[in-house]
Amino acid sequence: MLMRNLMLTCAVLAAVGLSSCRFVPTAEVEAARKGGGSAQGEAAFNPDKMVDDMWDAKVVPYLTAKAGPFAAVRDLARSSPDEAGRKYGFRPAEGSAPWTLVVKAEGRIVEANTESRAATIGVDIDGDGKSDLTVQIGPALRGTALRDSLDFVSFNAFTNQIDYAQFGKAFNQRVNRTLLQALPRDKLVGRDVTVLGAYPLDSAGQAPLVTPAQITVGPSR
């Protein structure tokens, strides 16, 4: 009799516990995150807002302070990549990601490739008429150099790889929306240009592909 009463009590408690719970399907959680709402108290993940909120307060001041003149960064990276990375860049302590270097450059546009969405300009910084660095001007921007250059951003702060990738993409989208869309696309060759941006250090020795955080293009000549 005692055993029967115990079993009945357990069953009642289990029923009460289940009645107070609500199972939230994964699809509902994802829909809430994408739609800017929340599910069961979960804050919506909004990478564009995250980037907008930190851009002026943290990102630009950090890049401005970290950046070195392009020629100095390039030359040091050739002789001592790790020293250049520690001085002018960042890479996570874990994993095998390359250094991402932050540079500022002034020069003249000697090449302009604007036929594709991944448009670029080649910039000559020493007056020899040859391109020393390639700058992305979009609208499609390759890579996540701006995100990867920041020492206050950690992969571990994100729920998963997808969120981390979307956060990196949000930097590119902001740059294109607020900066690159206003750039001229015609008669670029011969114009002066100033750039603050970042690029991954390629072990194969490829020419730097800089993603700009700031860029100013002078008048046509």
Disulfide bonds with the S-S distance in Angstrom:
none
